[in-house]
Amino acid sequence: MVSDYIIIIIEFQYDTQKERTVSNEIRRAFLGLKRSSPNIPKNIQEILNSSHLLLNPVHFALLKKPEKIKITETKFKLKNPAVGAVIIYEYIGLSQDFETFIKFFNKYLKDLFKEKKQYYLKNCSSYKLIIGKNWE
């Protein structure tokens, strides 16, 4: 069986001193580890009225950007805040429905990022959707 993959790259900015849980909340929402909203794989299943999950989370990684913080004239501290995340999903639906699903999923993400109902999404500046289609 050949799988199709969806990769999402999210960029965000936040004050690491005030909002420490932003990257963790994004991870929990996109991997479906939250029982409450948004559990993105579960929400997609419910919206499309599917009997099974269509997105299987495969991988999550934070994108880090090292920063030098000046402590004194000669001393510096290295800070490594997250500036984004990469999420890889395996699409488990029918292969002939993949293109339709991608259009729906892109609109779903666009609306989710536009509404910014969840406090951690207000810090997200953009996302990119990359598809990996396997042709049999």
DOBA-665995 format. One line per field, with one value per residue (C-alpha): residue number from 1; x, y, z. Coordinates in steps of 0.05 Angstrom, whole numbers, plus 5000, padded with zeros to 4 digits. Layout:
<sefis>
resi (NUM, ...);
xx (X, ...);
yy (Y, ...);
zz (Z, ...);
</sefis>
This chain:
<sefis>
resi (1, 2, 3, 4, 5, 6, 7, 8, 9, 10, 11, 12, 13, 14, 15, 16, 17, 18, 19, 20, 21, 22, 23, 24, 25, 26, 27, 28, 29, 30, 31, 32, 33, 34, 35, 36, 37, 38, 39, 40, 41, 42, 43, 44, 45, 46, 47, 48, 49, 50, 51, 52, 53, 54, 55, 56, 57, 58, 59, 60, 61, 62, 63, 64, 65, 66, 67, 68, 69, 70, 71, 72, 73, 74, 75, 76, 77, 78, 79, 80, 81, 82, 83, 84, 85, 86, 87, 88, 89, 90, 91, 92, 93, 94, 95, 96, 97, 98, 99, 100, 101, 102, 103, 104, 105, 106, 107, 108, 109, 110, 111, 112, 113, 114, 115, 116, 117, 118, 119, 120, 121, 122, 123, 124, 125, 126, 127, 128, 129, 130, 131, 132, 133, 134, 135, 136);
xx (5000, 5027, 5012, 5000, 5029, 5012, 5064, 5045, 5096, 5072, 5108, 5094, 5121, 5108, 5140, 5172, 5170, 5095, 5066, 5108, 5055, 5043, 5087, 5060, 4988, 5001, 5032, 4974, 4921, 4953, 4972, 4903, 4927, 4874, 4808, 4775, 4775, 4814, 4834, 4848, 4848, 4784, 4751, 4765, 4735, 4672, 4664, 4670, 4626, 4678, 4676, 4752, 4807, 4832, 4896, 4947, 4999, 5068, 5116, 5120, 5181, 5193, 5234, 5283, 5322, 5381, 5388, 5445, 5424, 5473, 5481, 5542, 5592, 5630, 5578, 5523, 5469, 5441, 5366, 5333, 5260, 5213, 5194, 5152, 5132, 5130, 5074, 5072, 5007, 4993, 4928, 4887, 4828, 4814, 4867, 4817, 4791, 4860, 4855, 4786, 4809, 4870, 4825, 4779, 4837, 4870, 4805, 4796, 4866, 4856, 4792, 4825, 4883, 4838, 4789, 4845, 4795, 4849, 4896, 4959, 4937, 4938, 5014, 5015, 5034, 5029, 5026, 5046, 5014, 5059, 5030, 5066, 5025, 5048, 5028, 5017);
yy (5000, 5068, 5127, 5201, 5252, 5322, 5368, 5431, 5485, 5536, 5601, 5636, 5689, 5696, 5722, 5660, 5691, 5704, 5649, 5587, 5536, 5561, 5509, 5453, 5472, 5473, 5404, 5377, 5406, 5384, 5314, 5303, 5297, 5345, 5318, 5386, 5431, 5434, 5362, 5373, 5301, 5287, 5351, 5333, 5264, 5294, 5349, 5300, 5249, 5195, 5129, 5132, 5184, 5210, 5241, 5199, 5243, 5216, 5269, 5335, 5380, 5450, 5498, 5535, 5599, 5611, 5681, 5713, 5752, 5801, 5793, 5838, 5870, 5804, 5751, 5725, 5674, 5631, 5627, 5577, 5596, 5559, 5601, 5548, 5476, 5421, 5369, 5308, 5271, 5207, 5211, 5148, 5162, 5138, 5156, 5184, 5232, 5260, 5323, 5340, 5328, 5373, 5430, 5420, 5415, 5478, 5516, 5487, 5510, 5578, 5589, 5563, 5611, 5668, 5661, 5652, 5629, 5589, 5634, 5601, 5610, 5686, 5679, 5642, 5687, 5637, 5565, 5526, 5462, 5414, 5351, 5286, 5247, 5177, 5157, 5083);
zz (5000, 4981, 5027, 5012, 5060, 5081, 5111, 5148, 5165, 5216, 5232, 5298, 5344, 5418, 5482, 5512, 5582, 5581, 5536, 5550, 5528, 5457, 5422, 5466, 5453, 5378, 5383, 5423, 5376, 5311, 5335, 5364, 5436, 5462, 5485, 5476, 5416, 5372, 5362, 5289, 5263, 5302, 5278, 5206, 5217, 5247, 5195, 5138, 5174, 5166, 5204, 5215, 5222, 5155, 5182, 5219, 5254, 5236, 5261, 5296, 5304, 5328, 5286, 5331, 5320, 5367, 5395, 5433, 5495, 5523, 5599, 5610, 5563, 5556, 5575, 5530, 5540, 5484, 5479, 5432, 5422, 5376, 5315, 5280, 5274, 5222, 5224, 5179, 5169, 5131, 5092, 5104, 5059, 4989, 4939, 4889, 4942, 4960, 4916, 4943, 5014, 5005, 4981, 5041, 5090, 5064, 5072, 5142, 5162, 5130, 5170, 5234, 5228, 5206, 5265, 5317, 5369, 5406, 5444, 5416, 5344, 5352, 5351, 5285, 5227, 5170, 5148, 5087, 5063, 5024, 4994, 4979, 4929, 4911, 4841, 4832);
</sefis>
